[in-house]
Amino acid sequence: MKNKIFIPVLILFVIIFDLGCSQKENKSGNQPVVSATTINNLQSVDMHGQKVFLKYQFKKGEQLRYKLTAITNAQQTIKTDSLIKSDANQIITYFFDIDVLETDPENVAELSINISHVTFNGNFNGQKLNYDSKANTTQEDKLKFLNYETIANSPFRVRVNQKGEILDITRIDKMIDKMITLQSPKQEVPADQKAELSKNISEQALRPITQLLFRELSIKEVGKDSTWQKSSAGDIGVFKLDNTTLFKVEDFVKVGNDNTAKLSANLSVKWSGNKKGSQGGMNYVFDDPILSGSGIILFNIDKGMIVRGETSTNVEMNVQIEGKDASQKMKKAKRKDYSMNKNIVELL
């Protein structure tokens, strides 16, 4: 069995089941256009059976501002002769400042994006960790939070189409130089290593969080009660996942003076893989993973953008472990991992 079974499963569960938004920056600063308290109290609109397209509409010269909040709460228990419990909670906040530089006839836009502010607040078994990209952090903290320090205030370019699909991410040279300087200020890095760094930053750091700003929705006209599905693959521990998100137009509502589609999103997961395995003299038996997810999206039809989105996923994994200890005595243990992951994207 591969070593990845030892990695906490709470970190391994990555399903693209998150939301995005875009809109002109308003004068209220960091106040969301639709708050958490008003999302369920918006006035319904009678569309008289009319169907609409959920397409993004980019305009050259437009300035956009987003806030992404990623919340994770995780617990792990290990039961042997005694009971060991651990808790991890973290909140990461990103602010995106975006300029629409160009659009083509098919409304593919080139965007200049700057993650202008990143904060991290975590509590791991009572030990608190904090990071703020705008604070005067020490060199030690910069290295500890290298990923955030690298992407903060380092503008890059993105091309995105009217479906919300990110086509490519470029111009991340500043991030590469910053990362190298922070780790090894006097070291020269060969071109092939820089190319590998560029790929890793683009695909592993930037794409996952940037794609959350533009949710890929239906390419067909939709009306009230219309549904469609989006599939993706993933993995968690020893299991391969086949994820299906079912979207439904629940209602049409007013946000300001604009007609807006209120969408629900519900996740279902099929899994496959060998539930039994062994490694290093230890035998493992996994229970069926318990996975679920749901969310709400508000898509501004008139302006062609998502104004608010909230999605959450819940994961539970249980495994029984059996093996001999140092004295060759047979030992058994049960481990349970549970996590709740929530992503909130807000138009500011």
C-alpha positions in Angstrom: 0.0 0.0 0.0 1.3 3.5 -0.8 2.6 5.8 1.9 -0.2 8.2 1.4 -2.4 6.2 3.8 -0.3 7.7 6.6 -1.1 11.3 5.5 -4.1 12.7 7.4 -7.1 12.1 5.2 -8.5 15.5 6.2 -5.8 17.1 4.0 -6.3 14.7 1.1 -10.0 15.4 0.4 -10.0 18.0 -2.4 -13.1 18.2 -4.5 -13.7 21.2 -6.8 -17.1 22.0 -5.2 -16.6 25.7 -4.6 -18.0 29.0 -5.8 -16.9 32.3 -7.4 -18.0 35.8 -8.1 -17.0 38.9 -10.0 -18.3 42.5 -10.2 -17.2 46.1 -10.2 -15.5 47.3 -7.0 -18.0 49.4 -5.1 -17.5 52.3 -2.8 -18.3 50.4 0.3 -14.8 48.9 0.6 -14.9 45.4 2.0 -18.7 45.1 2.6 -20.3 42.3 0.6 -23.1 43.1 -1.9 -25.1 40.2 -0.4 -24.4 39.3 3.2 -24.9 35.9 4.9 -27.9 37.2 6.7 -29.7 38.5 3.6 -29.1 35.6 1.1 -32.3 33.8 2.1 -34.4 37.0 2.3 -34.3 38.3 -1.3 -37.4 39.3 -3.2 -38.5 36.7 -5.8 -38.9 37.7 -9.4 -41.5 36.3 -11.8 -39.7 35.5 -15.1 -42.9 34.5 -16.8 -41.3 31.2 -17.9 -38.4 33.0 -19.6 -35.2 31.0 -19.9 -31.8 32.7 -19.5 -28.1 32.0 -20.1 -25.7 32.0 -17.1 -22.7 33.5 -19.0 -20.0 35.7 -17.6 -19.8 39.2 -19.2 -16.4 40.8 -19.0 -15.8 44.4 -19.9 -12.5 45.9 -20.8 -11.4 48.4 -18.1 -13.6 46.9 -15.5 -12.2 46.6 -12.0 -13.3 43.7 -9.8 -12.8 42.8 -6.1 -13.4 39.5 -4.5 -13.1 38.0 -1.0 -12.5 34.3 -0.6 -12.8 32.7 2.9 -11.8 29.1 3.3 -12.8 27.5 6.7 -11.7 24.1 7.9 -12.6 22.3 11.1 -11.1 18.9 11.7 -11.1 16.3 14.4 -9.2 13.1 14.8 -9.5 10.4 17.4 -7.3 7.4 17.9 -8.5 4.6 20.3 -6.0 2.1 21.6 -5.5 1.3 25.3 -6.3 5.0 25.7 -8.1 7.7 23.7 -6.2 10.4 21.9 -8.0 13.4 20.5 -6.8 16.2 18.3 -8.5 19.3 16.8 -7.4 21.6 14.0 -9.3 24.7 12.9 -8.2 27.3 10.4 -9.6 30.3 8.5 -7.7 31.6 5.4 -8.9 34.8 3.8 -7.8 36.1 0.4 -8.6 39.5 -1.2 -8.4 39.6 -5.0 -8.1 42.9 -7.0 -8.7 42.3 -10.7 -8.5 44.5 -13.8 -10.0 43.3 -17.1 -7.3 44.1 -19.6 -8.7 42.8 -22.8 -11.7 40.9 -24.2 -12.1 39.2 -27.6 -15.3 38.7 -29.7 -16.0 35.4 -27.8 -15.7 37.2 -24.5 -12.5 35.5 -23.5 -11.0 38.0 -21.0 -7.4 38.6 -20.0 -7.3 39.6 -16.4 -4.6 41.1 -14.2 -5.0 39.7 -10.7 -3.3 40.7 -7.5 -4.0 38.9 -4.3 -3.6 42.1 -2.3 -4.1 40.6 1.2 -3.9 37.2 2.8 -4.6 36.3 6.4 -4.3 32.9 8.2 -5.7 32.1 11.6 -5.3 28.6 12.9 -5.6 26.6 16.2 -4.0 23.2 16.4 -4.7 21.5 19.7 -4.6 24.8 21.5 -1.5 26.1 19.6 -2.4 29.3 17.7 -0.8 30.3 14.4 -1.4 33.6 12.7 -0.2 35.3 9.5 -1.1 38.6 7.9 0.6 39.6 4.6 0.2 43.3 5.5 2.0 42.9 8.9 5.7 43.3 9.4 6.5 39.6 9.8 9.8 38.2 10.7 12.0 36.1 8.3 11.0 33.0 10.3 7.3 33.7 9.8 7.8 34.4 6.1 9.4 31.0 5.7 6.8 29.3 7.9 4.0 30.8 5.7 6.1 30.7 2.4 3.1 29.8 0.2 1.1 32.9 1.3 4.1 35.2 1.4 4.9 34.1 -2.2 1.5 34.9 -3.7 0.6 38.0 -1.8 1.1 41.3 -3.7 2.6 39.5 -6.7 0.3 40.3 -9.7 -0.2 37.6 -12.4 -2.3 37.1 -15.5 -5.3 34.8 -16.2 -7.3 34.1 -19.3 -10.9 33.1 -18.6 -13.8 32.4 -20.9 -17.5 33.3 -20.6 -18.2 29.8 -19.1 -15.9 30.7 -16.2 -13.2 28.3 -17.3 -9.6 29.4 -16.6 -7.7 28.8 -19.8 -4.2 29.7 -18.6 -2.2 31.4 -15.8 0.9 33.4 -16.8 3.4 36.1 -15.6 4.3 34.6 -12.3 8.0 35.4 -12.5 7.8 37.8 -9.5 6.5 34.9 -7.4 9.3 32.6 -8.4 11.9 35.3 -7.7 10.3 36.0 -4.3 10.2 32.4 -3.3 13.8 31.8 -4.3 15.0 34.9 -2.5 13.2 34.1 0.7 14.7 30.6 0.8 18.2 31.0 -0.7 19.0 34.7 -1.3 22.4 34.0 -2.8 21.6 30.9 -4.7 21.3 30.8 -8.5 18.5 28.5 -9.7 18.8 26.8 -13.1 16.2 27.5 -15.7 14.7 24.0 -15.6 14.1 24.3 -11.9 12.5 27.7 -12.4 10.2 26.1 -15.0 9.2 23.4 -12.5 8.6 26.0 -9.8 6.4 28.0 -12.3 4.3 25.0 -13.0 3.9 24.1 -9.3 2.9 27.6 -8.3 0.5 28.0 -11.3 -1.3 24.6 -10.9 -1.1 23.9 -7.2 -1.2 27.3 -5.6 -3.0 29.7 -7.9 -5.4 27.7 -10.1 -7.3 26.1 -7.2 -8.1 29.4 -5.4 -8.5 31.5 -8.6 -10.9 29.0 -10.2 -13.2 29.5 -7.1 -13.9 33.0 -8.4 -15.6 31.8 -11.6 -18.0 28.9 -11.2 -18.5 26.9 -14.4 -22.3 26.7 -14.8 -24.7 25.4 -17.5 -23.9 26.3 -21.1 -27.6 25.9 -22.0 -30.6 28.2 -21.3 -32.2 27.6 -17.9 -35.4 28.4 -16.2 -36.9 27.9 -12.8 -36.4 24.2 -11.7 -33.9 23.6 -14.4 -31.1 21.1 -13.4 -27.7 20.1 -14.7 -24.7 18.1 -13.5 -21.0 18.6 -13.3 -18.6 15.7 -12.8 -15.0 15.6 -11.5 -12.5 13.0 -10.2 -10.6 13.1 -6.9 -9.1 10.9 -4.2 -9.0 10.6 -0.5 -6.6 8.2 1.2 -6.8 4.9 -0.6 -10.0 5.7 -2.4 -10.7 7.1 -5.9 -13.7 9.4 -6.0 -16.2 10.1 -8.8 -17.9 13.3 -7.8 -21.1 14.6 -9.2 -22.6 18.0 -8.4 -26.3 18.5 -9.2 -27.3 22.1 -9.8 -30.8 23.4 -9.7 -32.4 26.8 -10.4 -34.4 27.3 -7.2 -35.7 30.8 -7.8 -35.1 34.1 -9.5 -34.5 37.0 -7.1 -33.6 40.7 -7.1 -30.1 41.9 -6.0 -30.3 45.6 -6.1 -32.0 46.3 -9.5 -30.7 43.2 -11.1 -32.3 39.9 -11.8 -30.4 37.1 -10.2 -30.6 33.3 -10.4 -30.6 31.5 -7.0 -28.9 28.1 -7.6 -28.5 25.1 -5.3 -25.6 22.7 -5.5 -25.6 19.2 -4.0 -22.7 16.8 -4.1 -22.9 13.0 -4.4 -19.8 10.8 -4.4 -19.1 7.3 -5.6 -15.9 5.7 -4.4 -13.7 2.8 -5.4 -10.5 1.2 -4.1 -9.2 -1.6 -1.9 -10.4 -1.2 1.7 -7.8 -3.5 3.0 -4.0 -3.3 2.9 -0.7 -3.6 4.8 2.5 -1.7 5.2 5.5 -2.1 7.5 3.9 -5.0 9.3 0.7 -3.1 9.9 -2.7 -4.2 8.5 -5.4 -1.7 7.6 -9.1 -2.1 7.1 -11.0 1.1 6.1 -14.8 1.6 6.5 -16.8 3.1 3.7 -16.0 6.8 3.5 -18.9 9.1 4.4 -18.9 12.2 2.0 -21.4 14.9 1.4 -21.6 18.5 0.2 -24.1 21.3 -0.5 -24.2 25.0 -1.4 -26.0 28.1 -2.7 -25.0 30.3 -5.6 -26.4 33.7 -6.6 -25.7 34.5 -10.3 -26.4 38.0 -11.5 -28.1 37.5 -14.9 -28.0 41.1 -16.0 -24.3 41.7 -15.4 -23.2 38.1 -16.0 -21.4 37.3 -12.7 -21.8 35.4 -9.4 -22.4 37.8 -6.5 -22.2 35.3 -3.7 -21.5 31.6 -3.2 -21.2 29.3 -0.3 -20.3 25.6 -0.5 -19.4 23.1 2.2 -18.2 19.5 2.3 -18.2 17.0 5.1 -15.9 14.0 5.3 -15.7 11.1 7.7 -13.1 8.3 7.5 -12.7 5.3 9.8 -9.9 2.8 9.8 -8.9 -0.2 12.0 -5.2 -0.8 12.4 -3.6 -4.1 13.6 0.0 -5.0 14.1 2.8 -5.9 16.5 4.5 -3.4 18.8 8.2 -3.3 19.7 7.8 -6.2 22.1 6.0 -8.2 19.4 2.7 -7.9 21.2 -0.3 -7.7 18.9 -2.0 -4.3 19.1 -5.2 -2.9 17.7 -6.3 0.7 17.1 -9.2 2.6 15.6 -8.8 6.0 14.0 -11.6 8.4 13.0 -11.0 11.5 10.9 -13.8 14.1 10.4 -13.6 17.4 8.6 -15.9 20.2 7.5 -14.6 22.5 4.8 -16.5 25.6 3.8 -15.7 28.1 1.0 -17.3 31.6 0.8 -16.8 33.9 -2.2 -18.2 37.4 -1.9 -18.6 40.3 -4.3 -17.3 43.4 -2.6 
